[in-house]
Amino acid sequence: MNPLTLIIDQGTHATRALAFDADGQVRAAAHCPITLRRLNADRVEQDAAEIAASLRQVVSEILADDVVRPTGIAQAGLASQRSSVAAWDRETGEPLAPVISWQDWRAADWLAQFAEYTPIIREKTGLPLSPHYGASKLRWLLDNVPAVQQARLDDRLAFGPLASFLLFHLLHDKPLLADHANANRTQLWHIDYRDWDPWLLDLFGISGNLLPACRPIVHEYGRMALADVPVTAVNGDQNAAVYALGQPDRDTAVINLGTGAFVLISTGRRRVSHPALLTGLTSSNAFVGEYTLEGTVNGAGSALSWAGEQWGVSDIPAYLDEWLARPEEPPIFLNSIGGLGSPFWRPGPEPAIVGQGEPWQWLVAVAESILFLVQINLDEMRAAGAAVRRVQVSGGLAQADNLCQRLADLSGCPVYRPQMTEATARGTAWLAAGRPSHWPELQPGKHFDPRPDKALADRYWRFRELMGL
């Protein structure tokens, strides 16, 4: 057997390592859960040392696997949760603060002073002004954490995207590097020039010499410390998932339904700007990049988790598909969990049920609200000229057949759910392995064809009205 491709997928709730063969099939896997700390509604952190330890653990397990040892690893790739930031000692690698999660909004009030610059920020970065992204979080670390302030005085501070912290601990030479996809989510990076932007650095009061050097998504990053293997691709988790089945079709929206929901459609080598959606890179090398339009829904799986806690309902995933199959019409849930992402970019109304029903119907309403927010983004993509004709789904919520069927009914598009579930890792493997032309699905997935559903459509338009669209 040919040597394998090792992928580290560092996500919100776990760090995983997977070894893929030349057909894109998983030959070995390791998993290490990590802790997410919600200090309050706006503050969400993770332990940087715990994440670094989990990285070493899963890589060591894969390298020791009985399937992996005889074949070896040819190359490796890394995918990371986007918009999370870390600060560490650039000499020792010791964390100087917790990782501030992509879900964290603690610096929203500080960031509001820059509202007048929103158009130029969007033009430079492809992003709206939002505390979701890294700039305000990095500035918060500088202003509020004594260890970060002291390291800066001692010229030992490094900070930036979480991916950069992971690379420091993963690679033998301990470089300070950031890939284009994760650098983009700091809101300090120019999407056309593909480097830190002096104007943005000055605006937010962040010195460029504290940040890692920017490199393409597909790039020789260095060799791993635990094995003499080159890391050849680093990407953001949702960006990488676009390539789970190889090169995506331009008319297919790729939707990941996880803690948050992310809706991406490829625009090829042409950057398309939109006043309410994000522009990003899914792949880049030294010469060209591949762009996407992206919509974000903050309250997907996290909204169901919130509802379970609020209403005392446990094990929602085990029952959700059954509840969705029932004919009773649910109420409407105003879903502002985590703040409203695109196309709203505001806090939103207080989460609330509008209408009557039993607790299981409330949970169906929450599930539908996720689809409604996804559909609003699909509508915006079509308004921007994207030809959305098909939908491909992944993520934990996508395992519910009746949720996929409602997405097909609502969008009017056939929905395809591949058999494989590791979309981020498989897409990263495809890039790290050099974009192989042979990347087959050994088992077919499941298709959901759209059906007319007037009641669902009526609830969608009522939801839009209640959410202020």
C-alpha positions as CSV (number, residue, x, y, z in Angstrom):
1,M,0.0,0.0,0.0
2,N,1.2,3.5,-0.7
3,P,2.1,5.8,2.2
4,L,-0.8,7.6,3.8
5,T,-1.8,11.2,4.4
6,L,-2.1,12.2,8.0
7,I,-4.6,14.9,8.9
8,I,-5.1,16.7,12.2
9,D,-8.6,18.2,12.6
10,Q,-8.6,20.5,15.6
11,G,-12.3,21.3,16.3
12,T,-14.3,23.0,19.0
13,H,-15.0,19.9,21.0
14,A,-12.3,17.4,20.0
15,T,-8.9,17.0,18.3
16,R,-8.8,14.2,15.8
17,A,-6.1,12.7,13.7
18,L,-6.9,10.5,10.6
19,A,-4.8,8.6,8.1
20,F,-6.2,8.6,4.6
21,D,-5.2,6.3,1.8
22,A,-4.8,7.3,-1.9
23,D,-8.6,6.7,-2.4
24,G,-9.5,9.1,0.4
25,Q,-10.6,6.4,2.7
26,V,-9.8,6.5,6.5
27,R,-7.3,3.8,7.5
28,A,-6.8,4.9,11.1
29,A,-8.2,7.4,13.4
30,A,-7.6,8.9,16.9
31,H,-9.8,11.1,19.0
32,C,-9.3,13.3,22.0
33,P,-12.1,15.4,23.5
34,I,-11.3,18.9,24.7
35,T,-13.1,21.2,27.1
36,L,-15.1,24.3,26.1
37,R,-15.7,26.8,28.9
38,R,-18.7,29.1,28.6
39,L,-18.0,31.8,31.3
40,N,-21.1,33.7,30.4
41,A,-23.1,34.6,27.3
42,D,-20.3,36.5,25.7
43,R,-17.1,34.8,27.0
44,V,-16.1,31.4,25.6
45,E,-12.6,30.0,26.2
46,Q,-10.5,26.8,25.8
47,D,-7.3,25.7,27.5
48,A,-4.4,26.2,25.1
49,A,-2.2,23.7,26.9
50,E,-5.0,21.1,26.8
51,I,-5.3,21.6,23.0
52,A,-1.5,21.3,22.5
53,A,-1.5,18.1,24.6
54,S,-4.4,16.7,22.6
55,L,-2.5,17.4,19.4
56,R,0.5,15.3,20.5
57,Q,-1.7,12.5,21.8
58,V,-3.7,11.9,18.6
59,V,-0.6,12.2,16.4
60,S,1.3,9.7,18.6
61,E,-1.7,7.3,18.5
62,I,-1.9,7.4,14.7
63,L,1.9,6.9,14.3
64,A,1.7,3.9,16.5
65,D,-1.3,2.3,14.8
66,D,-0.8,-1.2,13.4
67,V,-2.1,-0.1,10.0
68,V,0.0,3.0,9.7
69,R,3.4,1.7,10.8
70,P,3.9,-0.7,7.9
71,T,2.9,1.9,5.2
72,G,4.2,5.1,6.7
73,I,3.0,8.7,6.3
74,A,3.9,10.6,3.1
75,Q,2.5,14.0,4.1
76,A,0.3,15.7,6.6
77,G,-2.2,18.5,6.8
78,L,-3.9,20.6,9.5
79,A,-7.4,22.0,9.8
80,S,-8.3,24.3,12.6
81,Q,-11.4,26.1,14.0
82,R,-11.4,29.5,12.5
83,S,-11.6,32.9,14.3
84,S,-10.2,31.4,17.6
85,V,-7.0,33.1,18.8
86,A,-4.1,32.2,21.0
87,A,-1.2,33.9,22.7
88,W,2.1,32.1,23.6
89,D,5.7,32.6,24.4
90,R,7.6,32.6,21.1
91,E,10.6,30.9,22.6
92,T,9.0,28.2,24.8
93,G,5.6,27.8,23.3
94,E,4.0,28.2,26.7
95,P,0.4,29.6,26.5
96,L,0.1,33.0,28.0
97,A,-3.7,33.0,28.1
98,P,-6.7,30.8,27.3
99,V,-7.7,30.3,23.7
100,I,-10.5,32.8,23.0
101,S,-13.1,30.9,21.0
102,W,-14.6,31.8,17.7
103,Q,-17.9,32.0,19.7
104,D,-16.6,34.7,22.0
105,W,-18.1,38.2,21.8
106,R,-16.4,39.8,24.8
107,A,-14.9,42.7,22.9
108,A,-18.1,43.7,21.1
109,D,-18.5,47.1,22.9
110,W,-14.9,48.0,22.2
111,L,-15.2,47.1,18.5
112,A,-18.3,49.2,18.1
113,Q,-16.2,52.4,17.9
114,F,-15.0,51.4,14.4
115,A,-18.4,51.0,12.9
116,E,-17.8,53.9,10.5
117,Y,-15.0,52.0,8.9
118,T,-17.2,48.9,8.1
119,P,-17.2,49.4,4.3
120,I,-13.4,49.7,4.0
121,I,-12.9,46.8,6.4
122,R,-15.2,44.6,4.3
123,E,-13.4,45.7,1.1
124,K,-10.0,44.8,2.5
125,T,-10.9,41.6,4.3
126,G,-14.1,40.2,2.8
127,L,-15.6,40.3,6.3
128,P,-18.1,42.5,8.2
129,L,-16.9,44.3,11.3
130,S,-17.6,41.7,14.0
131,P,-16.3,40.6,17.4
132,H,-16.6,37.0,16.0
133,Y,-13.3,37.6,14.2
134,G,-9.8,37.8,15.7
135,A,-8.9,41.5,15.8
136,S,-10.9,42.5,18.8
137,K,-9.9,39.3,20.6
138,L,-6.2,39.9,20.1
139,R,-6.6,43.5,21.2
140,W,-8.5,42.3,24.3
141,L,-5.5,40.0,25.2
142,L,-3.1,43.0,24.8
143,D,-5.2,45.2,27.0
144,N,-6.3,42.8,29.8
145,V,-3.9,39.9,30.3
146,P,-0.7,40.7,32.4
147,A,1.2,37.7,31.0
148,V,0.6,38.9,27.5
149,Q,1.6,42.4,28.4
150,Q,4.8,41.2,30.1
151,A,5.8,38.9,27.2
152,R,5.3,41.8,24.8
153,L,7.7,44.0,26.9
154,D,10.2,41.1,26.9
155,D,9.9,40.7,23.2
156,R,8.7,37.1,23.6
157,L,5.0,37.5,22.6
158,A,3.5,35.6,19.7
159,F,-0.2,35.6,19.0
160,G,-2.6,35.1,16.2
161,P,-4.9,32.4,14.8
162,L,-5.2,29.2,16.8
163,A,-3.7,27.4,13.7
164,S,-0.5,29.3,14.2
165,F,-0.2,28.0,17.8
166,L,-0.9,24.5,16.6
167,L,1.8,24.7,13.9
168,F,4.3,26.0,16.5
169,H,3.7,22.8,18.6
170,L,3.4,20.5,15.6
171,L,6.5,21.3,13.6
172,H,10.1,20.6,14.4
173,D,11.4,24.1,13.8
174,K,8.6,25.8,15.8
175,P,7.9,28.4,13.2
176,L,5.6,31.4,13.5
177,L,3.3,30.9,10.4
178,A,-0.3,31.5,9.5
179,D,-2.2,30.1,6.5
180,H,-4.3,32.3,4.4
181,A,-7.6,30.9,5.5
182,N,-7.1,31.3,9.2
183,A,-5.2,34.6,8.8
184,N,-8.2,36.0,7.0
185,R,-10.4,35.4,10.0
186,T,-8.3,37.7,12.2
187,Q,-9.8,40.7,10.2
188,L,-6.2,42.0,10.0
189,W,-5.4,40.4,6.6
190,H,-6.0,41.8,3.1
191,I,-7.8,39.2,1.0
192,D,-6.3,40.5,-2.3
193,Y,-2.7,41.1,-1.2
194,R,-2.8,38.1,1.1
195,D,-0.8,39.6,3.9
196,W,-1.3,41.6,7.1
197,D,-2.7,45.0,6.1
198,P,-0.9,48.0,7.6
199,W,-4.0,50.1,7.7
200,L,-6.0,47.5,9.6
201,L,-3.1,46.9,12.0
202,D,-2.9,50.6,12.7
203,L,-6.7,50.9,13.1
204,F,-6.9,48.2,15.8
205,G,-3.6,49.1,17.4
206,I,-1.9,45.7,16.8
207,S,1.8,45.5,15.9
208,G,2.5,43.4,12.9
209,N,5.8,42.0,14.3
210,L,3.7,40.1,16.9
211,L,1.9,38.2,14.2
212,P,3.0,35.1,12.3
213,A,4.2,35.2,8.7
214,C,1.5,34.5,6.2
215,R,1.8,31.5,3.9
216,P,-0.5,29.9,1.2
217,I,-3.0,27.2,2.2
218,V,-1.1,24.6,0.1
219,H,2.6,25.1,1.1
220,E,5.6,23.3,2.6
221,Y,5.2,24.4,6.2
222,G,8.0,22.3,7.6
223,R,8.4,18.8,9.1
224,M,6.6,17.4,12.1
225,A,8.4,17.1,15.4
226,L,7.0,13.6,16.1
227,A,7.7,12.2,12.6
228,D,9.9,13.3,9.7
229,V,6.8,14.1,7.6
230,P,6.2,17.4,5.7
231,V,3.1,19.4,6.5
232,T,1.8,20.4,3.0
233,A,-1.6,22.1,3.7
234,V,-3.1,24.1,6.5
235,N,-6.7,25.4,6.3
236,G,-9.7,26.5,8.2
237,D,-12.2,23.7,9.0
238,Q,-15.1,25.0,7.0
239,N,-12.9,26.0,4.1
240,A,-11.4,22.6,3.9
241,A,-14.8,20.8,4.0
242,V,-15.6,22.2,0.5
243,Y,-13.1,19.7,-0.9
244,A,-14.4,16.6,0.8
245,L,-15.4,15.1,-2.5
246,G,-12.6,16.8,-4.5
247,Q,-13.1,19.9,-6.6
248,P,-16.5,21.3,-5.9
249,D,-19.1,22.1,-8.6
250,R,-19.8,25.8,-9.0
251,D,-23.5,25.3,-8.6
252,T,-23.4,23.3,-5.4
253,A,-23.7,24.9,-2.0
254,V,-21.7,23.0,0.6
255,I,-23.4,23.2,4.1
256,N,-21.9,22.0,7.3
257,L,-24.5,21.6,10.1
258,G,-22.5,21.4,13.3
259,T,-22.2,23.7,16.4
260,G,-22.7,26.5,13.9
261,A,-23.9,26.1,10.3
262,F,-21.8,27.3,7.4
263,V,-23.0,27.8,3.9
264,L,-20.3,28.0,1.2
265,I,-20.4,28.1,-2.6
266,S,-17.3,28.3,-4.8
267,T,-16.8,31.4,-7.0
268,G,-13.6,30.0,-8.5
269,R,-10.7,32.3,-9.0
270,R,-13.0,35.3,-9.0
271,R,-13.7,37.2,-5.7
272,V,-17.3,38.1,-5.4
273,S,-18.2,40.8,-2.9
274,H,-21.6,41.0,-1.2
275,P,-22.8,43.4,1.5
276,A,-24.1,40.8,3.8
277,L,-22.0,37.6,3.1
278,L,-18.4,36.7,3.6
279,T,-15.7,36.3,1.0
280,G,-12.9,33.8,1.8
281,L,-10.3,31.5,0.3
282,T,-10.7,27.8,0.4
283,S,-7.3,27.1,-1.3
284,S,-4.3,29.1,-2.4
285,N,-0.8,28.5,-3.5
286,A,2.0,30.9,-4.4
287,F,0.2,32.0,-7.6
288,V,-3.6,31.6,-7.4
289,G,-6.5,31.3,-4.9
290,E,-9.9,29.8,-5.0
291,Y,-12.7,32.0,-3.5
292,T,-16.0,31.4,-1.9
293,L,-19.1,33.2,-0.8
294,E,-20.0,32.2,2.7
295,G,-22.9,32.5,5.0
296,T,-22.8,31.8,8.7
297,V,-25.4,30.7,11.2
298,N,-24.2,30.9,14.8
299,G,-27.1,29.0,16.4
300,A,-27.1,25.6,14.8
301,G,-26.2,22.7,17.1
302,S,-25.5,25.3,19.8
303,A,-29.2,26.4,19.6
304,L,-30.4,22.9,20.2
305,S,-28.0,22.5,23.1
306,W,-29.3,25.9,24.5
307,A,-32.9,24.7,24.2
308,G,-32.2,21.4,25.9
309,E,-30.7,23.2,28.9
310,Q,-33.5,25.8,29.0
311,W,-36.4,23.4,28.7
312,G,-34.9,20.4,30.5
313,V,-34.8,18.1,27.4
314,S,-31.9,15.7,27.2
315,D,-30.5,13.5,24.3
316,I,-32.1,15.7,21.6
317,P,-30.2,14.0,18.7
318,A,-31.7,10.6,19.6
319,Y,-35.2,11.9,19.2
320,L,-35.0,14.8,16.7
321,D,-35.6,12.8,13.5
322,E,-38.6,11.2,15.1
323,W,-40.1,14.5,16.1
324,L,-39.5,16.0,12.7
325,A,-41.5,13.1,11.1
326,R,-44.6,14.0,13.1
327,P,-47.3,15.8,11.1
328,E,-48.2,18.5,13.8
329,E,-47.2,22.0,12.7
330,P,-44.6,23.5,15.0
331,P,-44.4,27.1,16.3
332,I,-41.6,29.4,15.3
333,F,-38.4,29.9,17.2
334,L,-36.6,33.2,17.1
335,N,-33.1,31.9,16.9
336,S,-30.5,34.5,18.0
337,I,-28.3,32.0,19.9
338,G,-24.7,33.3,19.7
339,G,-25.8,36.4,18.0
340,L,-27.1,36.6,14.4
341,G,-24.5,35.9,11.7
342,S,-25.1,36.7,8.1
343,P,-26.9,38.5,6.7
344,F,-27.9,40.3,9.9
345,W,-24.7,40.8,11.8
346,R,-26.4,42.0,15.0
347,P,-27.4,40.5,18.4
348,G,-31.0,39.9,17.4
349,P,-34.2,39.5,19.4
350,E,-34.2,37.5,22.6
351,P,-34.6,33.7,21.9
352,A,-38.3,32.9,22.1
353,I,-41.0,30.6,20.9
354,V,-43.8,32.3,18.9
355,G,-47.0,30.1,19.0
356,Q,-48.2,27.2,21.0
357,G,-47.0,23.6,21.3
358,E,-45.5,20.9,23.4
359,P,-41.8,20.7,24.3
360,W,-41.0,18.4,21.4
361,Q,-42.6,20.9,19.0
362,W,-40.5,23.6,20.5
363,L,-37.4,21.5,19.6
364,V,-38.7,21.0,16.1
365,A,-39.2,24.8,15.9
366,V,-35.5,25.3,16.9
367,A,-34.4,22.8,14.2
368,E,-36.5,24.6,11.6
369,S,-35.1,27.9,12.6
370,I,-31.6,26.6,11.7
371,L,-32.9,25.7,8.3
372,F,-34.6,29.1,7.9
373,L,-31.3,30.9,8.7
374,V,-29.5,28.7,6.2
375,Q,-32.2,29.4,3.6
376,I,-31.9,33.2,4.1
377,N,-28.2,32.8,3.2
378,L,-29.0,30.7,0.1
379,D,-31.4,33.5,-1.0
380,E,-28.6,36.0,-0.5
381,M,-26.2,33.9,-2.6
382,R,-28.7,33.7,-5.4
383,A,-29.3,37.5,-5.2
384,A,-25.5,37.8,-5.6
385,G,-25.6,35.8,-8.9
386,A,-24.6,32.4,-7.6
387,A,-26.4,29.6,-9.4
388,V,-27.4,27.4,-6.4
389,R,-28.9,24.3,-7.9
390,R,-27.7,21.6,-5.5
391,V,-26.9,21.3,-1.8
392,Q,-24.3,19.0,-0.2
393,V,-24.5,18.6,3.6
394,S,-22.2,17.3,6.4
395,G,-21.9,17.6,10.1
396,G,-23.7,16.1,13.1
397,L,-27.2,17.6,12.4
398,A,-27.0,16.4,8.8
399,Q,-27.4,12.8,10.1
400,A,-31.1,13.5,10.7
401,D,-32.9,12.4,7.5
402,N,-36.0,14.4,8.1
403,L,-33.9,17.6,8.6
404,C,-32.2,17.0,5.3
405,Q,-35.6,16.4,3.7
406,R,-36.9,19.7,5.1
407,L,-33.9,21.5,3.8
408,A,-34.6,20.1,0.3
409,D,-38.2,21.0,0.5
410,L,-37.4,24.6,1.7
411,S,-34.6,25.3,-0.7
412,G,-36.2,23.6,-3.7
413,C,-32.8,21.9,-4.4
414,P,-31.8,18.3,-4.2
415,V,-29.8,17.6,-1.1
416,Y,-26.9,15.1,-1.1
417,R,-25.4,13.7,2.1
418,P,-22.2,11.8,1.5
419,Q,-21.7,8.5,3.4
420,M,-18.4,9.8,4.8
421,T,-18.8,12.1,7.8
422,E,-15.2,13.6,8.1
423,A,-15.7,16.4,5.5
424,T,-13.1,18.7,7.0
425,A,-10.4,16.1,7.3
426,R,-11.1,14.5,3.9
427,G,-11.0,17.9,2.2
428,T,-7.7,18.8,3.9
429,A,-6.3,15.4,2.9
430,W,-7.2,16.1,-0.7
431,L,-5.3,19.4,-0.7
432,A,-2.3,17.9,1.3
433,A,-2.0,15.0,-1.1
434,G,-1.8,17.3,-4.1
435,R,-5.4,17.4,-5.3
436,P,-5.5,13.8,-6.7
437,S,-7.8,13.3,-9.7
438,H,-8.9,9.9,-8.2
439,W,-10.8,10.6,-5.0
440,P,-13.8,8.2,-5.1
441,E,-16.7,7.6,-2.8
442,L,-16.5,3.9,-2.1
443,Q,-20.1,4.0,-0.7
444,P,-22.8,6.2,-2.1
445,G,-24.5,8.8,0.1
446,K,-28.2,9.6,0.4
447,H,-30.2,11.9,-1.9
448,F,-33.2,14.0,-0.8
449,D,-35.4,15.3,-3.6
450,P,-37.4,18.5,-2.9
451,R,-41.2,18.2,-2.4
452,P,-43.8,21.0,-2.2
453,D,-44.5,22.0,1.4
454,K,-46.6,25.2,1.6
455,A,-46.9,25.1,5.4
456,L,-43.1,25.0,5.7
457,A,-42.7,27.9,3.2
458,D,-45.3,29.9,5.1
459,R,-43.4,29.4,8.4
460,Y,-40.2,30.5,6.7
461,W,-41.6,33.8,5.5
462,R,-43.2,34.4,8.9
463,F,-39.8,33.7,10.5
464,R,-38.1,36.3,8.1
465,E,-40.7,38.8,9.1
466,L,-40.3,38.2,12.8
467,M,-36.5,38.4,12.5
468,G,-36.7,41.8,10.7
469,L,-36.1,40.9,7.1
